[in-house]
Structure formats: structure tokens, C-alpha cells
């Protein structure tokens, strides 16, 4: 039989190589043992050639006869005996590297002596002449030494990486332990401080309620005494009225004249004694708590400056909560004489501005809350509900960051965008504004800007003197200092107005003792 046809008959239909450990399926077809096992590992149990299915328990049996034929074929024809063999000159040569049982080329049956780097497999000398003639080749031991050197170098790198990873893991575990320990300590300290604060507040509450109850009892007792006096006087007047009416009905002149001389009216009632009750006397002990309440509700991400916390006053608390007094700037204390507690007008707020804290705080968010109202700004602006016609007025605001504008405007300030600017505060003749940016500030009026130095803090004040036609902006951190003053003749009511960039928050600061003056404009102006 032709050698090529025989080789075709002994070729596995899966790997297309000569059979290795051939096995026979129940259908009669033969395959390499490893090839058919791999085939069945990822597919149903069926013959790759005839597609006949077999049960899961089908066994693969080795084809002994076919194995013997393959061994004879791999061994090749026996060499013809030399008719005149030469005497041996020395010991038999050592077997080639890689030779040994099973280390033969499956196609040519020759020992695997070379490594084809192009195809990445071991080949025999016959392969190097035929299939791998133009490929890059190397001896097996040479290739092994190079591969071993590469693997050892990679092993050193991986060992270094493992050492570094273990070191970083240990460092991370230590940091995590430190974080847990620190957080536990901080939680304990904070809990202790708040416990002391709650205890002090409960004590203050009890004392304040007791004082109120005592003052109420005294005032009501005084009221009861006055009530008895008034009722006694009313009874005396009623008795006198009855006697007078009886006397008027007497017909006997002598009796009438005699008894009328003896009839005397009750004495004068006298003024009503005012009750000894004064709310102001009950509030001094609570005013400091009101200021503390304002501090606690202020933005947590922006702690108040020392100048703002200085007016808190003493707070009686045990242990670590003892107050640390600090002076208030005299200029700021003088400005407080005209302090006004303002609130935002919700109808004027742009749909991206959210009001909170009873109209005392506004925050810009990306998501609009609802459709814009007829009086709301199309710009990211909001104005206050209070306006001023005359007198002197002062208020303070706290901003969460730069990129905000604050000022005052006439009621005619447009609600619509005009021109390329993002706000219209100070862009025309009916408004005056201060634009606070990251590295500088600008004073705007009638479309003209004056560059100012940067604002160091986020607490700002505005002093409006309508009588003298003066509007002054103040920076209050770390101390009060004027930033810019506008001089103008104000002919209409002025309303505080603000613009905020996305993500910014602005809070109108309140003082408990601030009172609204008479004649204050309470309604915000409508759209122009």
C-alpha cells in the first residue's frame, strides 16, 4: 500500500495528526484518546464523523491492533545489514537531547531534537527539511535554557511584586486600624460633648421654665388682687346706686333731705396697677441659646468666623463646653444698630433655586423644581420680600463659595435675560451689585465695572443709607472692612437681590434682637 494512503488512514480526524493512543468508539470510528475526550468535554457525546450519539456511560477502549501498527510505522523500515561492517572504534554515541520514549515526531516518527520558534512546537530533523525549512529554529536544550532564564527573571519580578503587595496590604491594614481607632475616639469625644451640651440645655430649660412659672404666678396673684378690688368697687357702686334710687322715690321731703345728707358715694377707683410681667425679662437667659441655635443651623461645611461667633455670649455648660469669648469688631457692632432680618421672596426665585430654613437660605441645584412663575426670574436670581423706602438698614449674608452676586435693585429690575451676562444686577441704571469671584470682586452699576481686591471670607455685609444716598459693601472676615461704596440718589424702593452659580448656597444671617422699622416695605415688587 502507498505510504501516503496508509498515513491518511492512520490520521485522527480531530487533530489531523497520526493517532496517539487510539481509541475506538461504539460506531467503529477511531480517534486519539485525548482528542475525543476534549471533544466530548465541550460538546454532546457523539461521533465527530457520523454524529451518532452515545450514552453518558459509554467507555473508550484502546485499539490494540491500531496501536501496534502505529508503533511499527513510527519505527520506520529496519536498516539493511552491512555486508562488511567496520569494527567499532569507540562507545556508542549518546542519544540526542530530547530523545526517549514518547519524544518522537508524530508525523515522521523521528526524535524531537529541535524547537520551531515560528510555530512554537518541537520538531524533528525531517520537519526542519520539509515543513520548517524557512522557520526560525533552535536546539531543544538551547531553547530550554533561554526559556528557563526568562521564567526565572519573571519569577523574580513576580516575587518582588508579591513582596510589595504584601507590604502595601500590611500598610493598608494598619491605616484601616488607625482609622477605626481614631473614629471610635472621635465618636466618644463628640458623644461626651453633646451629652454635656444636652445636660446644660436641660438645666437651662428647667431654670427658664421655673422662672417663667414663678413670674406668671406673681403676675396672676397681682391680677387676682386687682380683680377683687375692682369687684368690691363695683359692688359699692351698685349699693350706692340702689340707695340713691330708693331715696329718689321717697315722698317725704324731710326724710329725703336728712338721708341725702348722709349718703356719700364710694371713693375714687384709682388707676389700674400694671401687672408685673415683662417678656423681655424672661428672654435674656434664652437669647444666647437662640444665637447658639443659629450657629448650629448654619452651613455645616462652612464654619462661622470668630467674629460672628463672638457675640454668642456666655453659655453655661460643664466641662469642655466652657465658652471662649472673643471681641467683636467695633465697626460691625455699630452697623448692628440698624440690622434687618430679611427673607427671600419665593415667587421671585428662579426654578433652579431652592429655599429652606423658612426663606432664610437659598441653594442652586441642577434639577429645576417646577415651572417658572410669572414673577420669577429667568436668570439664576432671587430677591428679598422686604424693600426699603427710607432710613438706614444693614444686613449680612454668608456664601458657600465664590461666583455669587449681591446687591439692591428697583422694582422695575427685569426678570428676563438681557445681553450676554448671566445676571442683570448692576448691568443697568436700576440696580447696584457686587460680583464675588474666585480671585477678585467687581462693583457693577449701569453696565460699568470697577475691579476690587479678592474677598478673603464668605461673610459679607451691606449697609444701605437712603437718606445720604450711600450703599456700602463690607467683608466681615476676619474683621469688618469696607469693599466699595456707591453714591446715588435713590428715587424708588430698593430690594436686596442675589445671583448664584450652580451648586452655591447663600444664607441670610439673622440676629435675635433685630427689629423691623416702621413703614418697611413687606411686598416684593412685581415683574417689570
C-alpha positions as CSV (number, residue, x, y, z in Angstrom):
1,X,0.0,0.0,0.0
2,X,1.2,3.5,-0.8
3,X,2.8,5.2,2.3
4,X,0.8,8.4,2.0
5,X,-2.6,6.5,1.8
6,X,-1.6,4.5,4.9
7,X,-0.7,7.6,6.7
8,X,-4.1,9.1,5.8
9,X,-5.9,6.1,7.2
10,X,-3.9,6.4,10.5
11,X,-4.7,10.2,10.9
12,X,-7.1,11.4,13.6
13,X,-10.0,13.4,12.2
14,X,-9.8,15.9,15.1
15,X,-6.1,16.8,15.3
16,X,-5.2,15.7,11.8
17,X,-2.1,14.0,13.1
18,X,-1.2,10.4,13.5
19,X,-3.1,8.6,16.2
20,X,-1.7,8.9,19.8
21,X,-3.2,6.2,22.0
22,X,-6.0,5.5,19.5
23,X,-9.4,4.5,20.9
24,X,-12.5,3.1,19.1
25,X,-16.0,4.4,19.5
26,X,-19.0,2.1,19.5
27,X,-19.7,3.3,16.0
28,X,-16.3,1.9,14.8
29,X,-14.5,5.2,14.2
30,X,-11.1,5.8,15.7
31,X,-9.7,8.9,17.4
32,X,-6.8,9.9,19.6
33,X,-7.8,9.3,23.2
34,X,-7.1,12.8,24.4
35,X,-8.7,14.4,21.3
36,X,-12.1,12.6,21.7
37,X,-12.1,13.3,25.5
38,X,-11.5,17.0,24.9
39,X,-14.2,16.9,22.1
40,X,-16.8,15.4,24.5
41,X,-15.8,17.8,27.2
42,X,-17.3,20.8,25.4
43,X,-20.0,19.0,23.3
44,X,-22.6,16.3,23.5
45,X,-21.3,12.7,23.4
46,X,-21.4,12.0,19.7
47,X,-19.0,10.8,17.0
48,X,-17.3,13.7,15.2
49,X,-17.6,11.9,11.9
50,X,-21.0,10.1,11.8
51,X,-22.7,12.2,14.6
52,X,-24.0,9.1,16.3
53,X,-24.9,9.9,19.9
54,X,-23.7,7.7,22.8
55,X,-24.9,7.4,26.4
56,X,-23.1,9.2,29.1
57,X,-21.7,5.9,30.4
58,X,-20.0,5.0,27.1
59,X,-16.5,3.7,27.6
60,X,-13.5,4.4,25.4
61,X,-11.4,1.3,24.7
62,X,-7.9,1.3,23.4
63,X,-7.4,-0.1,19.9
64,X,-4.6,-2.5,20.5
65,X,-4.1,-3.5,16.8
66,X,-4.0,0.0,15.6
67,X,-1.6,1.0,18.3
68,X,0.8,-1.7,17.1
69,X,0.6,-0.6,13.5
70,X,1.4,2.9,14.6
71,X,4.4,1.8,16.6
72,X,5.8,-0.1,13.5
73,X,5.2,2.9,11.3
74,X,6.9,5.3,13.7
75,X,9.9,2.9,14.0
76,X,10.4,3.0,10.2
77,X,12.0,0.2,8.0
78,X,14.8,-1.7,9.6
79,X,18.3,-0.8,8.1
80,X,19.8,-3.4,5.8
81,X,22.7,-5.3,7.3
82,X,26.1,-4.1,6.3
83,X,27.9,-6.9,4.4
84,X,31.2,-5.8,5.7
85,X,30.7,-3.9,8.9
86,X,33.6,-1.9,10.2
87,X,34.9,-2.6,13.6
88,X,33.7,-0.3,16.4
89,X,36.1,2.5,17.1
90,X,34.6,3.6,20.3
91,X,31.5,3.7,22.6
92,X,28.0,4.2,21.0
93,X,27.1,7.9,20.7
94,X,24.7,9.3,23.4
95,X,21.1,9.8,22.4
96,X,20.2,13.2,21.1
97,X,18.7,15.7,23.5
98,X,15.0,15.2,23.9
99,X,15.1,11.6,22.7
100,X,13.4,9.0,24.7
101,X,10.2,7.0,24.9
102,X,7.3,9.1,23.5
103,X,9.5,12.0,22.5
104,X,9.2,11.4,18.7
105,X,7.6,13.4,15.9
106,X,4.0,12.2,15.4
107,X,4.3,12.8,11.7
108,X,7.8,11.3,10.9
109,X,8.5,9.2,13.9
110,X,11.9,10.8,14.4
111,X,13.3,12.1,17.7
112,X,12.3,15.6,18.6
113,X,15.7,17.4,18.5
114,X,14.7,21.0,17.5
115,X,12.2,23.7,18.5
116,X,10.4,25.7,15.8
117,X,10.1,29.2,17.2
118,X,7.9,30.3,14.3
119,X,5.2,27.7,15.1
120,X,6.1,27.3,18.7
121,X,6.4,23.5,18.8
122,X,9.1,20.7,19.0
123,X,10.1,19.2,15.6
124,X,12.4,16.5,14.3
125,X,15.1,16.8,11.7
126,X,12.7,15.8,8.9
127,X,10.4,18.6,9.8
128,X,13.3,21.1,9.6
129,X,13.9,19.9,6.0
130,X,10.2,20.0,4.9
131,X,7.7,22.0,6.9
132,X,10.0,24.2,8.9
133,X,12.7,24.8,6.4
134,X,12.2,28.6,6.3
135,X,11.3,28.9,10.0
136,X,13.4,30.1,12.9
137,X,14.7,27.0,14.8
138,X,16.8,26.2,17.8
139,X,18.1,23.1,19.6
140,X,15.8,21.9,22.4
141,X,18.4,22.4,25.1
142,X,19.3,25.9,23.8
143,X,15.6,26.9,23.7
144,X,15.1,25.4,27.2
145,X,18.0,27.4,28.7
146,X,16.6,30.6,27.2
147,X,13.1,29.9,28.4
148,X,14.3,29.0,31.9
149,X,16.3,32.3,32.1
150,X,13.1,34.2,31.0
151,X,11.0,32.3,33.6
152,X,13.5,32.9,36.4
153,X,13.6,36.6,35.5
154,X,9.8,36.8,35.5
155,X,9.7,34.8,38.8
156,X,12.0,37.4,40.4
157,X,9.7,40.2,39.2
158,X,6.5,38.5,40.4
159,X,8.2,37.7,43.8
160,X,9.1,41.4,44.1
161,X,5.6,42.4,43.2
162,X,4.2,39.9,45.8
163,X,6.5,41.4,48.4
164,X,5.4,44.9,47.5
165,X,1.8,43.9,47.5
166,X,2.1,42.3,50.9
167,X,3.9,45.4,52.3
168,X,1.1,47.6,50.9
169,X,-1.6,45.3,52.3
170,X,0.0,45.5,55.7
171,X,0.2,49.3,55.5
172,X,-3.4,49.4,54.4
173,X,-4.5,47.2,57.3
174,X,-2.5,49.5,59.7
175,X,-4.2,52.6,58.2
176,X,-7.6,51.0,58.5
177,X,-6.9,50.1,62.1
178,X,-5.8,53.7,62.8
179,X,-9.0,55.0,61.1
180,X,-11.2,52.7,63.2
181,X,-9.4,53.7,66.4
182,X,-9.5,57.4,65.5
183,X,-13.2,57.2,64.6
184,X,-14.0,55.4,67.8
185,X,-12.1,58.0,69.8
186,X,-13.7,60.9,68.0
187,X,-17.2,59.4,68.4
188,X,-16.6,59.0,72.1
189,X,-15.4,62.6,72.4
190,X,-18.3,64.0,70.3
191,X,-20.8,61.9,72.3
192,X,-19.4,63.2,75.5
193,X,-19.5,66.8,74.4
194,X,-23.1,66.5,73.1
195,X,-24.1,64.8,76.4
196,X,-22.6,67.7,78.3
197,X,-24.4,70.1,76.0
198,X,-27.7,68.3,76.3
199,X,-27.3,68.3,80.1
200,X,-26.6,72.0,80.1
201,X,-29.5,72.7,77.8
202,X,-31.8,70.6,80.0
203,X,-30.6,72.5,83.1
204,X,-31.1,75.9,81.3
205,X,-34.6,74.8,80.1
206,X,-35.6,73.7,83.6
207,X,-34.4,77.0,85.2
208,X,-36.0,79.1,82.4
209,X,-39.4,77.3,82.8
210,X,-39.2,77.7,86.5
211,X,-38.5,81.4,86.3
212,X,-41.4,81.8,83.9
213,X,-43.7,79.9,86.2
214,X,-42.7,82.0,89.2
215,X,-43.2,85.2,87.3
216,X,-46.5,84.0,85.9
217,X,-47.7,83.1,89.5
218,X,-46.7,86.5,90.8
219,X,-48.4,88.3,87.9
220,X,-51.6,86.2,88.2
221,X,-51.7,86.8,92.0
222,X,-51.5,90.5,91.4
223,X,-54.2,90.2,88.8
224,X,-56.5,88.4,91.3
225,X,-55.9,91.1,93.9
226,X,-56.8,93.8,91.4
227,X,-59.8,91.8,90.3
228,X,-61.1,91.6,93.9
229,X,-60.6,95.4,94.3
230,X,-62.5,96.1,91.1
231,X,-65.3,93.8,92.0
232,X,-65.6,95.4,95.5
233,X,-65.7,98.8,94.0
234,X,-68.4,97.6,91.6
235,X,-70.5,96.2,94.5
236,X,-70.1,99.5,96.4
237,X,-71.2,101.5,93.3
238,X,-74.2,99.1,92.9
239,X,-75.2,99.6,96.5
240,X,-74.9,103.4,96.2
241,X,-77.0,103.2,93.1
242,X,-79.8,101.3,94.8
243,X,-79.8,103.7,97.8
244,X,-80.0,106.7,95.6
245,X,-82.8,105.2,93.6
246,X,-84.7,104.4,96.8
247,X,-84.2,107.9,98.1
248,X,-85.4,109.4,94.9
249,X,-88.6,107.5,95.3
250,X,-89.3,108.9,98.8
251,X,-92.2,111.4,99.0
252,X,-91.4,112.7,102.5
253,X,-89.3,115.8,102.0
254,X,-87.9,115.7,105.5
255,X,-86.7,112.2,105.2
256,X,-85.3,112.8,101.8
257,X,-83.3,115.8,102.9
258,X,-81.9,114.1,106.0
259,X,-80.9,110.9,104.3
260,X,-79.4,112.6,101.3
261,X,-77.0,114.4,103.6
262,X,-75.8,111.1,105.0
263,X,-75.5,109.4,101.6
264,X,-71.9,109.6,100.3
265,X,-70.6,107.9,97.0
266,X,-67.7,105.5,97.1
267,X,-64.2,106.9,96.8
268,X,-62.4,107.1,93.5
269,X,-61.2,103.9,91.9
270,X,-57.7,104.9,91.2
271,X,-55.5,103.7,88.3
272,X,-55.2,100.1,87.4
273,X,-51.9,98.8,88.7
274,X,-49.9,97.3,85.7
275,X,-49.1,93.6,86.1
276,X,-45.5,92.8,87.0
277,X,-45.0,90.8,83.8
278,X,-42.3,91.6,81.2
279,X,-41.4,89.1,78.5
280,X,-38.1,90.9,77.9
281,X,-37.0,90.0,81.5
282,X,-37.6,86.3,80.7
283,X,-35.7,86.2,77.5
284,X,-32.1,87.3,78.4
285,X,-31.2,83.8,79.6
286,X,-32.5,82.3,76.3
287,X,-31.0,84.8,73.9
288,X,-27.7,83.1,74.0
289,X,-29.4,79.8,73.2
290,X,-31.1,81.5,70.2
291,X,-27.7,82.5,68.9
292,X,-26.3,79.1,69.5
293,X,-29.3,77.7,67.6
294,X,-28.4,79.9,64.7
295,X,-24.8,78.8,64.8
296,X,-25.8,75.1,64.8
297,X,-28.1,75.5,61.8
298,X,-25.6,77.5,59.8
299,X,-24.0,75.6,56.9
300,X,-22.0,72.7,58.3
301,X,-19.4,72.8,55.5
302,X,-18.6,76.4,56.3
303,X,-17.9,77.1,59.9
304,X,-18.6,80.6,61.2
305,X,-15.8,83.1,61.6
306,X,-14.6,84.0,65.1
307,X,-16.1,87.5,64.7
308,X,-19.5,86.1,64.0
309,X,-19.4,83.6,66.9
310,X,-18.1,86.3,69.3
311,X,-21.5,87.8,70.0
312,X,-22.8,84.4,71.2
313,X,-22.2,85.4,74.8
314,X,-21.5,83.0,77.7
315,X,-23.2,79.7,77.6
316,X,-23.2,77.9,81.0
317,X,-22.1,74.3,80.3
318,X,-19.9,72.0,82.3
319,X,-16.5,70.7,81.4
320,X,-15.1,71.2,77.9
321,X,-18.0,73.4,76.7
322,X,-16.9,76.5,78.6
323,X,-17.2,79.5,76.2
324,X,-14.1,81.3,74.8
325,X,-15.1,84.9,74.4
326,X,-13.6,87.0,71.6
327,X,-14.1,90.6,70.8
328,X,-16.4,91.9,68.1
329,X,-15.2,94.5,65.6
330,X,-16.4,97.9,66.8
331,X,-17.4,98.9,63.2
332,X,-19.5,95.8,62.9
333,X,-21.1,96.3,66.3
334,X,-22.1,99.8,65.2
335,X,-23.6,98.5,62.0
336,X,-25.7,96.1,64.0
337,X,-27.7,99.1,65.3
338,X,-29.6,99.1,62.0
339,X,-29.7,95.3,61.5
340,X,-32.6,93.8,59.5
341,X,-33.6,90.1,59.4
342,X,-34.6,89.5,55.8
343,X,-36.2,86.6,54.0
344,X,-36.3,85.5,50.3
345,X,-39.4,86.0,48.2
346,X,-40.3,82.5,46.9
347,X,-42.3,84.0,44.0
348,X,-39.2,85.7,42.6
349,X,-36.9,82.7,42.8
350,X,-35.7,81.0,39.6
351,X,-36.8,77.4,39.2
352,X,-33.3,76.2,39.9
353,X,-33.2,78.0,43.3
354,X,-34.5,76.1,46.3
355,X,-35.5,78.0,49.5
356,X,-35.2,76.5,53.0
357,X,-35.0,77.5,56.7
358,X,-38.2,79.5,56.4
359,X,-37.0,81.5,53.5
360,X,-33.7,82.3,55.1
361,X,-31.4,80.1,52.8
362,X,-31.3,79.6,49.0
363,X,-29.4,76.9,47.1
364,X,-28.8,76.5,43.4
365,X,-29.4,72.9,42.1
366,X,-29.1,71.5,38.6
367,X,-32.6,70.0,38.6
368,X,-35.4,72.5,38.3
369,X,-38.1,72.3,40.9
370,X,-41.1,73.2,38.8
371,X,-42.3,75.6,36.1
372,X,-41.3,79.3,36.4
373,X,-44.0,81.6,37.9
374,X,-45.0,85.0,36.3
375,X,-42.9,86.9,38.8
376,X,-39.9,84.6,39.0
377,X,-36.5,85.5,37.4
378,X,-35.5,83.7,34.3
379,X,-31.9,84.3,35.5
380,X,-30.5,82.4,38.5
381,X,-31.6,85.2,40.8
382,X,-33.9,85.8,43.8
383,X,-34.8,88.9,45.7
384,X,-36.0,89.6,49.2
385,X,-39.6,90.0,50.3
386,X,-38.6,93.3,52.1
387,X,-37.8,96.6,50.5
388,X,-36.7,99.9,51.8
389,X,-38.0,103.4,51.0
390,X,-36.1,105.5,53.6
391,X,-33.9,105.2,56.6
392,X,-30.8,103.2,57.2
393,X,-30.6,99.4,57.0
394,X,-27.9,96.8,57.4
395,X,-27.9,93.0,56.7
396,X,-25.4,90.2,56.4
397,X,-25.2,87.1,54.1
398,X,-23.0,84.0,54.1
399,X,-22.0,82.4,50.9
400,X,-20.8,78.8,50.5
401,X,-18.3,79.8,47.8
402,X,-17.3,82.4,45.2
403,X,-19.2,83.1,42.0
404,X,-22.2,84.9,43.6
405,X,-23.5,88.4,43.1
406,X,-25.4,90.5,45.7
407,X,-26.9,93.9,45.5
408,X,-30.1,96.1,45.5
409,X,-32.5,97.0,42.7
410,X,-35.6,99.0,42.0
411,X,-38.9,97.1,41.5
412,X,-38.5,97.6,37.7
413,X,-35.5,95.2,37.5
414,X,-36.2,93.0,34.6
415,X,-36.9,89.3,35.2
416,X,-35.6,88.4,31.7
417,X,-32.1,88.0,30.4
418,X,-30.7,91.0,28.6
419,X,-27.4,90.9,26.9
420,X,-24.6,88.3,27.2
421,X,-24.4,88.5,31.0
422,X,-25.6,85.7,33.3
423,X,-27.2,88.2,35.7
424,X,-28.6,91.7,35.4
425,X,-27.5,93.0,38.8
426,X,-25.7,96.3,38.2
427,X,-25.9,95.9,34.4
428,X,-28.4,98.8,34.1
429,X,-29.2,102.1,35.9
430,X,-31.8,100.5,38.2
431,X,-29.5,98.2,40.2
432,X,-26.2,98.2,42.1
433,X,-24.2,95.0,42.7
434,X,-21.1,93.3,44.0
435,X,-19.8,90.2,42.0
436,X,-17.6,88.0,44.1
437,X,-15.3,85.8,42.0
438,X,-12.5,83.4,42.9
439,X,-9.6,85.8,42.8
440,X,-11.3,89.2,42.7
441,X,-14.5,91.1,43.2
442,X,-16.2,93.7,40.9
443,X,-18.6,96.5,41.7
444,X,-21.3,96.9,39.0
445,X,-23.7,99.8,38.1
446,X,-25.2,100.9,34.9
447,X,-23.1,98.3,32.9
448,X,-19.8,99.6,34.3
449,X,-17.5,97.5,36.5
450,X,-14.8,98.5,39.0
451,X,-12.3,95.9,39.8
452,X,-11.8,95.3,43.6
453,X,-9.4,93.1,45.6
454,X,-10.4,89.5,46.3
455,X,-12.7,88.8,49.2
456,X,-11.0,86.8,51.9
457,X,-14.1,85.4,53.7
458,X,-17.5,84.2,52.8
459,X,-19.4,86.5,55.3
460,X,-20.5,89.8,53.7
461,X,-22.5,92.8,54.9
462,X,-24.5,95.5,53.1
463,X,-25.2,98.9,54.6
464,X,-27.9,101.0,52.8
465,X,-28.3,104.6,53.9
466,X,-31.2,106.1,51.8
467,X,-31.1,109.5,53.4
468,X,-27.5,110.1,52.4
469,X,-27.7,108.1,49.2
470,X,-25.0,105.6,50.1
471,X,-24.7,101.8,49.6
472,X,-21.6,100.1,51.1
473,X,-20.5,96.5,50.8
474,X,-18.4,95.0,53.7
475,X,-16.1,92.0,54.0
476,X,-16.5,90.7,57.6
477,X,-13.8,88.0,57.8
478,X,-11.5,88.2,59.7
479,X,-12.7,91.7,60.6
480,X,-15.2,94.2,59.1
481,X,-13.7,96.3,56.3
482,X,-15.5,98.2,53.5
483,X,-15.1,96.9,50.0
484,X,-16.9,99.5,47.9
485,X,-19.4,102.4,48.3
486,X,-21.9,103.5,45.8
487,X,-23.2,107.1,45.9
488,X,-26.5,107.8,44.3
489,X,-29.9,109.5,44.7
490,X,-32.3,106.6,45.2
491,X,-35.8,107.5,43.8
492,X,-37.6,104.3,44.3
493,X,-37.8,101.5,46.9
494,X,-34.8,99.2,46.9
495,X,-35.0,95.4,47.3
496,X,-32.0,93.2,48.1
497,X,-31.3,90.8,45.1
498,X,-28.9,87.9,44.6
499,X,-27.5,85.7,41.9
500,X,-25.9,82.2,42.5
501,X,-23.8,79.9,40.3
502,X,-24.8,76.2,40.2
503,X,-24.1,74.4,43.5
504,X,-23.7,77.6,45.5
505,X,-25.7,78.3,48.7
506,X,-26.5,81.7,50.2
507,X,-27.9,82.3,53.7
508,X,-29.4,85.5,55.2
509,X,-28.0,85.8,58.6
510,X,-30.5,86.7,61.4
511,X,-29.9,88.4,64.8
512,X,-32.5,87.8,67.6
513,X,-32.6,91.4,68.7
514,X,-33.0,92.8,65.1
515,X,-36.4,94.6,64.7
516,X,-38.1,95.9,61.6
517,X,-38.6,99.6,61.4
518,X,-41.9,101.2,60.9
519,X,-43.0,101.6,57.2
520,X,-40.8,98.7,55.9
521,X,-42.0,97.5,52.5
522,X,-43.1,93.9,53.0
523,X,-44.1,93.0,49.5
524,X,-41.7,92.3,46.7
525,X,-42.0,94.2,43.5
526,X,-43.7,92.6,40.6
527,X,-42.0,92.0,37.2
528,X,-41.3,94.9,35.0
